[in-house]
Amino acid sequence: MHTLVSVPYYDAVFAAGLLPEARSLYEQARRAARSVAELSAVCGISLGVTRVVVDDLAATDRLLVHS
């Protein structure tokens, strides 16, 4: 099973303050619910780093993790 993530509400000011890797993931997840693996591939970021960034964004309620 693949974990899906999405952005419940997009905040351009928040996005502008993110590091490039986090911004890329945030921007891609806002377009549609995507799997963590898909985000990793689309953004060209390793799966391990993607998981850490997803966890960080989810902890701030900027990213919604769908179970």
C-alpha positions, 0 to 999 in steps of 0.5 A: 500500500502506498501512502498518499499525501496532499496539501489541504490548503496552499500557502504561497508565503509558507512555500516561499520560505521552504528549502528547495527540496521541501518547496518542490514536494509541497508544490507537487502535493498541492496539485493532487494527492500523490504517493510518497514514492511518486513525489520522490521520483517526480522531484528527484529526491531520495525516498528517505529524504522525501519521507523526512520532509513529508513528516516535517510538513505533516507535523506543521499541518501543511501536508495531509497524510491519507491512511 
